[in-house]
Amino acid sequence: MTWDPRPRRRRAAVGGIAAGAVLLAGCAGGTAASDDGTLHVVTTTGILADLVRNVAGDGVEVTSIVPPTGDPHSYDPTLRDVRDVVYADVAFSNYLLLEDHSVVTTLDANLSESAPNISLAESATKYAAEVIPLVENVNLDTIWLGLRIGGTGEELGATRASEVRLRVTDMDGPGRLAGYLTETFGQPRVYFDSGDGFDATDGYARDTATLPADAHTHMSWAFTEPGIYRIAMESDLVTEPGADPLPLGKTSVTFAVGVDPYTVPGMTNARVLDGGHADVTVDLDDGAIVLQTDTPADTPDDTAADTAADVASDDAGGEGPDAHDAAAHPHAERLDPAEAVVSVPNKALAPVPAQPGFGFLGRPGDQVYLLPQAVLGKHVHGEIDPHLWQDVRNARAYVEVIRDTLAAVAPARAAEFRANADAYLAVLRETDAYVESTIAQVPRSRRHLVTTHDAFAYLGRAYDVDIAGFVTPNPAAEPSVADRIKLTRTVRALDVPAVFLEPNLAARSSVLTEVARENDLRVCAIYSDAFDDHVTTYVDLMRANADSLRRCLT
């Protein structure tokens, strides 16, 4: 066998459809082959059905449980769907929690034991399909920016009793900056706060972080308004208690808060730091303040694994530094802050906590832009994002799995399936090139996608589109007041000309259309899970999305 079927749970189902399913399964007698020799394939969605039809060709009956225009997140199967499953010779689902649970249980409970049951999103990884974790807490899906002391400082006389002081001495920006660390019992310790000014007469004592040599600490960075912030910093070393401080480096760190980080005046060619783990680092050996990042350009992003090790070694509540150095991070890279921009995206908007001690950020419930202290929790991801086909290269991997599965089920037609797949893979390669070249016509500074729900991470990664905002993570979830506030601030801060609406979710997208109307924005179509009367194939879907992005953002 070339497939890897998921185990099917055979259990008594609940409700009228389930009762019918049991009856139909009993009548089928465990066989799904039709008298005329036709191969019957059932898929969970219309998109998968279209991919299968292009590989199967004539003489194969392909049926989708969810109608082509239906929403797989919420579809409720019918008795006819159950019958289609019972008589299927092979089944293809996307899975990874894309389909409503009732769709999956209908498939698993009624498919013949002899029929392959293929989860394409999982199986396609053997053909190099790339998956993206689905983030549960979007605030944690940003860069984690801490403080670090690097180097030995031996020439300066540094020992383990020495301490390094890192100060913020000035700030230029539209709002207030606060840098703080949340301690074991949830109380914040404020290191930097522009709200009460910067006082040189006391050595900037209220805006100084003091760390031991060879130390590293996570922390949170909060900004009250969108815009460009430039933060002046300087450092010194106290080699032993009572000793005079030795001046070290000075620098300025630039943050793009809620605005396009690629359009910072005077820094159009700067490196943008928007993910992984980085630190404002005082290097004791050369006296410089640099940005040290665990994931340099053009290297595999194994930051999550590195950072997980960091988090595991930190104090459970984040109090106090942990000792790491560059040798512990094989992918560490040092950047001159003058040539880098730290991105604080609109998805980093978060409410001020209601608990005591956070009044320096504003009133409880006020929205601030927050780069969070990662050590408060893991870099939390849920399941894998199931919308793999938004990257055409992943759809090609689906097609290869479909080809192999059909060839194994009907060996006499294997050559035909392979020929059909080769022809369709050529079409998909052309489609991939078209999508890439079309979206590339949108200026990079305007390539921001605001849409109905979180379904376009693969499109964003494959074709360099910023997923700037969405109403809810899942279309079945009702947007909250906070969701609406965040969406409004996003479209205003990025000055987007349009938002994008999935046609099959129009009835549940009032928040998106209202925000668009209030801000005089176009509402354009984009397709994620389903077709409509104008877009009836997968190739149509991807080309339509590319055309819509070019037309509405350019």
C-alpha positions as CSV (number, residue, x, y, z in Angstrom):
1,M,0.0,0.0,0.0
2,T,1.2,3.6,-0.7
3,W,-1.3,5.3,1.6
4,D,-1.2,5.9,5.3
5,P,-4.8,5.7,6.5
6,R,-5.9,7.2,9.8
7,P,-7.5,4.7,12.2
8,R,-11.2,4.8,12.0
9,R,-13.3,4.8,15.1
10,R,-16.2,2.4,14.9
11,R,-18.7,3.4,17.5
12,A,-22.4,4.0,17.9
13,A,-23.1,7.5,16.5
14,V,-25.8,9.8,17.8
15,G,-28.7,11.3,15.9
16,G,-30.8,10.6,12.9
17,I,-28.0,10.6,10.4
18,A,-25.9,8.3,12.5
19,A,-28.8,5.8,12.7
20,G,-29.2,5.9,8.9
21,A,-25.5,5.4,8.6
22,V,-25.6,2.2,10.5
23,L,-28.5,0.9,8.5
24,L,-26.8,1.7,5.2
25,A,-23.5,0.2,6.3
26,G,-25.4,-3.0,7.1
27,C,-27.1,-3.1,3.7
28,A,-23.8,-2.6,1.9
29,G,-22.4,-5.8,3.5
30,G,-18.9,-4.3,3.8
31,T,-18.3,-4.0,0.1
32,A,-18.1,-0.7,-1.8
33,A,-17.5,-1.8,-5.4
34,S,-20.2,-1.1,-7.9
35,D,-21.6,-3.6,-10.4
36,D,-20.3,-1.6,-13.4
37,G,-16.7,-1.4,-12.1
38,T,-16.8,2.3,-11.7
39,L,-14.3,3.6,-9.1
40,H,-16.1,5.6,-6.4
41,V,-14.2,8.3,-4.6
42,V,-15.5,10.5,-1.8
43,T,-13.8,13.7,-0.6
44,T,-14.7,16.0,2.3
45,T,-14.5,19.3,0.3
46,G,-15.1,20.6,-3.2
47,I,-11.4,21.7,-3.5
48,L,-10.2,18.2,-2.8
49,A,-12.8,16.8,-5.2
50,D,-11.5,19.0,-8.0
51,L,-7.9,17.9,-7.4
52,V,-9.0,14.2,-7.5
53,R,-11.0,14.7,-10.7
54,N,-7.9,16.1,-12.5
55,V,-6.0,13.0,-11.6
56,A,-8.8,10.4,-11.9
57,G,-10.1,11.4,-15.3
58,D,-13.1,9.7,-16.9
59,G,-14.7,6.6,-15.5
60,V,-14.2,7.6,-11.8
61,E,-17.1,9.0,-9.8
62,V,-16.0,11.7,-7.4
63,T,-18.3,13.0,-4.7
64,S,-17.8,15.7,-2.1
65,I,-19.5,15.6,1.3
66,V,-19.3,19.3,1.7
67,P,-20.9,21.0,-1.3
68,P,-18.5,23.1,-3.5
69,T,-19.8,26.3,-2.1
70,G,-20.2,25.1,1.5
71,D,-18.2,25.9,4.6
72,P,-16.2,22.8,5.7
73,H,-15.9,24.3,9.2
74,S,-19.6,24.1,9.9
75,Y,-21.2,21.7,7.4
76,D,-23.7,19.1,8.8
77,P,-23.7,15.9,6.7
78,T,-27.0,14.5,5.3
79,L,-28.1,10.9,4.8
80,R,-27.1,11.1,1.1
81,D,-23.6,12.0,2.2
82,V,-23.6,8.9,4.4
83,R,-24.7,6.8,1.5
84,D,-21.8,8.2,-0.7
85,V,-19.3,7.3,2.0
86,V,-20.7,3.7,2.4
87,Y,-20.3,3.0,-1.3
88,A,-16.9,4.7,-1.7
89,D,-13.8,2.7,-2.8
90,V,-11.4,5.4,-1.4
91,A,-11.8,8.6,0.7
92,F,-9.8,11.8,0.8
93,S,-10.0,14.3,3.6
94,N,-7.9,17.3,4.4
95,Y,-8.2,16.8,8.2
96,L,-5.9,18.8,10.7
97,L,-9.3,20.0,12.1
98,L,-10.3,21.8,8.9
99,E,-13.6,19.9,8.5
100,D,-16.4,20.0,11.1
101,H,-16.1,17.1,13.5
102,S,-19.5,15.7,12.1
103,V,-17.9,15.4,8.6
104,V,-15.0,13.5,9.9
105,T,-17.0,11.1,12.1
106,T,-19.4,10.5,9.2
107,L,-16.5,9.5,7.0
108,D,-14.7,7.4,9.6
109,A,-17.8,5.6,10.9
110,N,-19.2,4.5,7.5
111,L,-16.3,3.9,5.1
112,S,-15.6,0.3,4.2
113,E,-12.8,-1.2,6.1
114,S,-11.2,-2.1,2.8
115,A,-11.2,1.4,1.5
116,P,-8.2,3.7,2.0
117,N,-9.0,6.7,4.2
118,I,-6.4,9.4,3.4
119,S,-5.7,12.5,5.3
120,L,-4.0,14.6,2.5
121,A,-2.6,17.3,4.7
122,E,-0.7,14.8,6.8
123,S,0.2,12.4,3.9
124,A,1.5,15.2,1.6
125,T,4.4,16.0,3.8
126,K,6.3,13.0,2.2
127,Y,6.2,15.0,-1.0
128,A,7.7,18.1,0.7
129,A,4.4,19.8,1.6
130,E,5.3,22.4,4.2
131,V,3.1,23.0,7.3
132,I,2.6,26.1,9.5
133,P,1.7,25.9,13.1
134,L,-1.7,27.4,13.9
135,V,-1.1,30.0,16.6
136,E,-3.4,30.0,19.6
137,N,-2.1,33.3,21.0
138,V,-1.2,35.6,18.2
139,N,0.6,38.0,20.6
140,L,3.2,35.2,21.1
141,D,3.6,34.8,17.4
142,T,5.9,37.9,17.2
143,I,9.5,38.4,17.9
144,W,10.6,37.8,21.5
145,L,13.0,40.6,22.4
146,G,15.0,40.2,25.6
147,L,18.2,41.6,27.1
148,R,21.5,39.9,27.0
149,I,25.1,40.4,28.2
150,G,27.7,38.8,25.9
151,G,31.4,38.4,25.9
152,T,33.7,37.8,28.9
153,G,34.9,41.3,29.7
154,E,38.1,39.8,31.0
155,E,40.2,42.7,29.6
156,L,37.9,45.1,31.6
157,G,38.3,43.1,34.8
158,A,34.7,41.6,34.7
159,T,34.0,38.7,37.1
160,R,30.8,36.9,38.1
161,A,30.4,39.7,40.8
162,S,30.3,42.4,38.1
163,E,27.1,44.0,36.8
164,V,26.1,45.7,33.6
165,R,23.7,48.6,33.5
166,L,21.7,49.2,30.3
167,R,19.7,52.4,30.2
168,V,17.1,54.1,28.0
169,T,18.1,57.7,27.8
170,D,15.7,59.1,25.3
171,M,12.8,58.1,22.9
172,D,11.3,59.6,19.8
173,G,7.9,58.2,19.0
174,P,4.1,59.0,18.9
175,G,3.2,57.2,22.1
176,R,4.5,55.8,25.4
177,L,7.1,53.0,25.7
178,A,7.4,50.6,28.6
179,G,9.8,47.7,29.0
180,Y,9.0,45.4,31.9
181,L,9.3,41.9,33.3
182,T,6.5,40.0,34.9
183,E,7.7,38.3,38.0
184,T,6.8,34.9,39.6
185,F,3.6,36.1,41.2
186,G,2.4,38.2,38.3
187,Q,3.7,41.6,39.4
188,P,5.5,43.7,36.8
189,R,9.0,45.1,37.3
190,V,9.4,48.1,35.1
191,Y,12.8,48.6,33.6
192,F,12.1,51.4,31.1
193,D,9.1,53.8,31.0
194,S,9.0,57.0,28.8
195,G,5.8,58.1,30.5
196,D,7.6,59.8,33.4
197,G,10.5,61.2,31.3
198,F,14.2,60.4,31.3
199,D,16.2,62.1,34.1
200,A,19.9,62.4,33.5
201,T,20.5,64.0,36.9
202,D,20.1,60.6,38.7
203,G,21.8,58.6,36.0
204,Y,18.5,57.5,34.5
205,A,18.0,55.4,37.5
206,R,14.3,54.8,36.8
207,D,15.0,53.6,33.3
208,T,17.9,51.2,33.9
209,A,18.1,47.4,33.8
210,T,20.9,45.9,35.8
211,L,22.1,42.4,34.9
212,P,25.0,40.2,35.9
213,A,27.7,39.5,33.3
214,D,26.9,36.6,31.0
215,A,23.1,37.0,31.7
216,H,20.0,36.9,29.6
217,T,16.4,37.8,30.5
218,H,13.1,37.8,28.7
219,M,10.9,40.9,28.9
220,S,7.9,42.6,27.5
221,W,7.9,45.8,25.4
222,A,4.6,47.8,25.2
223,F,3.8,50.8,23.0
224,T,0.6,52.8,23.3
225,E,0.3,54.2,19.8
226,P,1.2,53.0,16.3
227,G,4.1,54.6,14.5
228,I,8.0,54.7,14.4
229,Y,9.8,54.6,17.7
230,R,13.6,55.3,18.1
231,I,14.9,54.4,21.5
232,A,18.3,55.7,22.6
233,M,20.3,53.3,24.8
234,E,23.7,53.3,26.6
235,S,25.5,50.9,28.9
236,D,28.3,50.7,31.4
237,L,30.1,48.0,33.5
238,V,30.6,48.0,37.3
239,T,33.4,45.5,37.8
240,E,32.8,45.2,41.6
241,P,30.7,46.8,44.2
242,G,31.7,50.4,44.8
243,A,33.9,50.6,41.7
244,D,33.5,53.5,39.2
245,P,31.4,52.5,36.2
246,L,33.2,51.9,32.9
247,P,31.3,53.4,30.0
248,L,30.4,51.0,27.2
249,G,28.4,51.3,24.0
250,K,25.6,53.6,22.9
251,T,23.0,52.9,20.2
252,S,19.5,53.6,19.0
253,V,17.0,50.8,18.4
254,T,14.1,51.3,15.9
255,F,10.7,49.8,16.3
256,A,7.9,49.8,13.7
257,V,4.7,49.6,15.7
258,G,1.5,48.8,13.8
259,V,3.0,50.2,10.6
260,D,4.9,48.7,7.6
261,P,8.4,47.9,8.9
262,Y,9.7,48.1,5.3
263,T,8.9,51.8,4.9
264,V,10.8,53.3,7.9
265,P,12.3,56.6,6.6
266,G,16.0,56.2,6.0
267,M,15.9,52.4,6.6
268,T,14.4,51.0,3.4
269,N,17.1,48.4,3.2
270,A,17.2,47.5,6.9
271,R,16.8,44.0,8.1
272,V,13.3,43.5,9.6
273,L,13.1,41.4,12.7
274,D,9.6,40.0,13.0
275,G,9.9,36.6,14.5
276,G,12.0,34.2,16.5
277,H,14.1,35.3,19.5
278,A,16.4,38.3,19.6
279,D,18.1,40.3,22.4
280,V,19.4,43.8,22.9
281,T,22.9,42.7,23.7
282,V,25.8,44.5,25.5
283,D,29.0,42.9,24.3
284,L,31.6,43.3,27.0
285,D,34.5,42.4,24.7
286,D,34.0,45.3,22.1
287,G,31.8,47.6,24.2
288,A,29.1,47.6,21.6
289,I,25.3,47.3,22.0
290,V,24.0,45.0,19.2
291,L,20.9,43.0,18.3
292,Q,21.7,39.3,18.6
293,T,19.2,37.1,16.9
294,D,19.0,33.3,17.0
295,T,17.9,33.0,13.4
296,P,20.1,34.7,10.8
297,A,18.9,35.3,7.3
298,D,18.8,32.4,4.8
299,T,19.0,29.7,7.5
300,P,16.4,27.2,8.6
301,D,14.1,28.6,11.3
302,D,14.8,26.3,14.3
303,T,14.3,29.3,16.6
304,A,11.3,27.6,18.2
305,A,13.4,24.7,19.3
306,D,16.2,26.9,20.6
307,T,13.7,29.1,22.4
308,A,11.9,26.2,23.9
309,A,15.2,25.2,25.5
310,D,15.6,28.8,26.8
311,V,12.1,28.8,28.3
312,A,12.6,25.4,29.9
313,S,15.7,26.7,31.6
314,D,14.1,29.9,32.8
315,D,12.4,30.5,36.2
316,A,8.8,29.4,35.9
317,G,7.5,32.9,36.4
318,G,10.2,34.8,34.4
319,E,11.9,36.4,37.4
320,G,15.6,36.9,37.0
321,P,18.0,36.2,34.1
322,D,19.2,33.0,32.8
323,A,22.8,32.4,31.7
324,H,23.2,31.8,28.0
325,D,25.9,33.0,25.6
326,A,26.3,32.9,21.8
327,A,28.0,29.5,22.0
328,A,24.7,28.0,23.2
329,H,23.0,29.3,20.0
330,P,24.6,27.9,16.9
331,H,22.6,30.1,14.7
332,A,23.2,33.4,16.5
333,E,23.8,36.5,14.4
334,R,24.8,40.0,15.5
335,L,23.2,43.0,13.8
336,D,24.0,46.7,14.0
337,P,20.8,48.3,15.4
338,A,21.3,51.1,12.8
339,E,20.7,48.5,10.1
340,A,17.7,46.7,11.7
341,V,14.0,47.4,12.4
342,V,12.1,45.5,15.1
343,S,8.6,44.9,13.9
344,V,5.6,45.1,16.3
345,P,2.6,44.1,14.2
346,N,-1.0,44.9,14.6
347,K,-1.7,41.3,15.7
348,A,0.4,42.2,18.8
349,L,-2.5,44.4,20.1
350,A,-3.5,43.3,23.6
351,P,-5.6,44.7,26.4
352,V,-4.0,46.2,29.5
353,P,-4.5,43.6,32.3
354,A,-7.0,44.4,35.0
355,Q,-4.8,43.2,37.8
356,P,-3.0,45.7,40.1
357,G,0.4,47.0,39.0
358,F,-0.2,47.6,35.3
359,G,-1.5,51.1,35.5
360,F,1.7,52.4,33.8
361,L,0.3,50.9,30.6
362,G,-3.1,52.6,30.8
363,R,-6.5,51.8,32.0
364,P,-7.6,48.1,32.2
365,G,-8.9,47.0,28.8
366,D,-7.0,49.7,26.8
367,Q,-5.3,48.3,23.8
368,V,-1.5,48.4,23.6
369,Y,1.0,47.0,21.2
370,L,2.8,44.3,23.1
371,L,5.9,42.2,22.4
372,P,5.3,39.7,25.1
373,Q,7.7,38.1,27.6
374,A,8.0,34.7,26.0
375,V,8.9,33.0,29.3
376,L,5.4,33.5,30.6
377,G,4.4,30.5,28.6
378,K,5.5,28.3,25.8
379,H,5.5,29.7,22.2
380,V,2.0,28.4,22.2
381,H,0.8,26.8,19.0
382,G,-2.4,24.8,18.5
383,E,-2.8,22.3,15.6
384,I,-1.2,22.7,12.2
385,D,-2.9,25.4,10.0
386,P,-5.0,23.1,7.7
387,H,-5.2,25.5,4.7
388,L,-2.2,24.0,2.9
389,W,-3.5,24.5,-0.6
390,Q,-3.1,28.3,-0.4
391,D,0.5,27.5,-1.4
392,V,0.3,25.9,-4.8
393,R,3.4,23.8,-4.1
394,N,1.5,22.1,-1.3
395,A,-1.4,21.4,-3.7
396,R,1.1,19.7,-6.0
397,A,2.0,17.4,-3.1
398,Y,-1.7,16.6,-2.6
399,V,-1.9,15.6,-6.2
400,E,1.0,13.2,-5.9
401,V,-0.6,11.5,-2.9
402,I,-3.9,11.2,-4.8
403,R,-2.0,9.7,-7.8
404,D,-0.3,7.1,-5.7
405,T,-3.5,6.2,-3.8
406,L,-5.6,5.7,-6.9
407,A,-2.9,3.7,-8.7
408,A,-2.8,1.3,-5.7
409,V,-6.6,1.0,-5.6
410,A,-6.9,0.4,-9.3
411,P,-3.6,-0.9,-10.6
412,A,-4.9,-1.6,-14.1
413,R,-5.4,2.1,-14.6
414,A,-2.2,3.3,-12.8
415,A,-0.5,4.5,-16.1
416,E,-3.6,6.6,-16.9
417,F,-3.6,8.2,-13.4
418,R,0.1,9.0,-13.6
419,A,-0.3,10.6,-17.1
420,N,-3.2,12.7,-15.8
421,A,-1.3,13.7,-12.7
422,D,1.8,14.7,-14.8
423,A,-0.4,16.9,-17.0
424,Y,-2.1,18.5,-14.0
425,L,1.1,19.1,-12.2
426,A,2.3,21.1,-15.2
427,V,-0.8,23.2,-14.9
428,L,-0.2,23.7,-11.2
429,R,3.4,24.8,-11.9
430,E,2.1,27.4,-14.3
431,T,-0.5,28.5,-11.7
432,D,2.2,28.9,-9.1
433,A,4.3,31.1,-11.3
434,Y,1.2,33.2,-12.3
435,V,0.3,33.7,-8.6
436,E,3.8,34.7,-7.7
437,S,4.3,37.1,-10.5
438,T,0.9,38.7,-10.2
439,I,1.2,39.3,-6.4
440,A,4.8,40.6,-7.0
441,Q,3.2,43.5,-8.9
442,V,1.7,44.8,-5.7
443,P,4.3,47.2,-4.0
444,R,5.8,45.5,-1.0
445,S,4.7,48.4,1.2
446,R,1.0,47.8,0.3
447,R,1.0,44.0,0.4
448,H,-1.2,43.7,3.6
449,L,-4.1,41.3,3.7
450,V,-7.0,41.9,6.1
451,T,-9.7,39.3,5.8
452,T,-12.5,37.3,7.4
453,H,-10.6,34.5,9.2
454,D,-7.2,33.1,9.7
455,A,-6.9,31.0,6.5
456,F,-4.1,32.6,4.5
457,A,-0.8,32.0,6.3
458,Y,0.4,29.7,3.5
459,L,-0.4,32.3,0.8
460,G,1.4,34.9,2.9
461,R,4.5,32.8,3.3
462,A,4.7,31.5,-0.2
463,Y,4.0,34.8,-2.0
464,D,5.4,37.4,0.4
465,V,2.0,38.8,1.7
466,D,1.7,40.3,5.1
467,I,-1.3,38.7,6.9
468,A,-2.1,42.0,8.7
469,G,-5.4,41.1,10.4
470,F,-8.5,38.9,10.5
471,V,-11.8,39.2,12.2
472,T,-11.6,35.8,14.1
473,P,-9.2,32.9,14.1
474,N,-12.1,30.6,13.0
475,P,-15.1,31.5,11.0
476,A,-17.4,29.6,13.4
477,A,-16.3,32.0,16.2
478,E,-18.3,35.1,16.9
479,P,-16.0,38.2,16.8
480,S,-15.8,40.1,20.1
481,V,-15.7,43.9,20.7
482,A,-11.9,43.5,21.2
483,D,-11.7,41.8,17.8
484,R,-13.4,44.8,16.2
485,I,-11.2,47.3,17.9
486,K,-8.1,45.5,16.9
487,L,-9.3,45.3,13.3
488,T,-10.1,49.0,13.1
489,R,-6.7,50.0,14.5
490,T,-5.0,47.7,12.0
491,V,-6.6,49.1,8.9
492,R,-6.0,52.7,10.1
493,A,-2.4,52.1,11.1
494,L,-1.5,50.4,7.9
495,D,-3.6,52.6,5.7
496,V,-4.8,49.7,3.7
497,P,-7.0,50.5,0.7
498,A,-9.1,47.3,0.9
499,V,-10.2,44.4,3.0
500,F,-11.0,40.9,1.6
501,L,-14.2,38.9,2.1
502,E,-14.7,35.2,1.5
503,P,-17.9,35.0,-0.6
504,N,-19.2,31.9,1.2
505,L,-18.9,33.7,4.6
506,A,-20.6,36.9,3.5
507,A,-23.5,36.3,5.8
508,R,-21.2,36.1,8.8
509,S,-18.9,39.0,7.9
510,S,-20.8,42.0,9.1
511,V,-18.0,43.2,11.3
512,L,-15.5,43.2,8.4
513,T,-17.9,45.1,6.1
514,E,-18.9,47.6,8.8
515,V,-15.2,48.4,9.5
516,A,-14.6,48.8,5.8
517,R,-17.6,51.1,5.4
518,E,-16.5,53.2,8.5
519,N,-13.0,53.6,7.0
520,D,-14.0,54.0,3.4
521,L,-12.3,50.8,2.2
522,R,-13.0,48.6,-0.7
523,V,-14.3,45.1,0.0
524,C,-12.8,42.6,-2.4
525,A,-13.3,38.9,-2.8
526,I,-10.8,36.2,-1.7
527,Y,-11.3,32.4,-1.6
528,S,-10.1,30.0,1.1
529,D,-12.2,26.9,1.6
530,A,-14.9,26.9,-1.0
531,F,-16.0,27.9,-4.6
532,D,-18.9,29.9,-5.9
533,D,-20.6,30.5,-9.2
534,H,-17.6,32.4,-10.6
535,V,-14.7,30.3,-9.2
536,T,-15.4,26.6,-9.8
537,T,-11.9,25.0,-9.7
538,Y,-8.8,25.1,-7.6
539,V,-6.8,26.8,-10.4
540,D,-9.6,29.4,-10.7
541,L,-9.4,30.0,-7.0
542,M,-5.7,30.7,-6.8
543,R,-5.7,32.9,-9.9
544,A,-8.7,34.8,-8.7
545,N,-7.0,35.5,-5.3
546,A,-3.8,36.7,-7.0
547,D,-5.8,39.0,-9.4
548,S,-7.9,40.3,-6.5
549,L,-4.8,41.2,-4.5
550,R,-3.2,43.0,-7.4
551,R,-6.3,44.9,-8.3
552,C,-7.4,45.9,-4.9
553,L,-4.0,46.7,-3.3
554,T,-2.4,48.4,-6.2
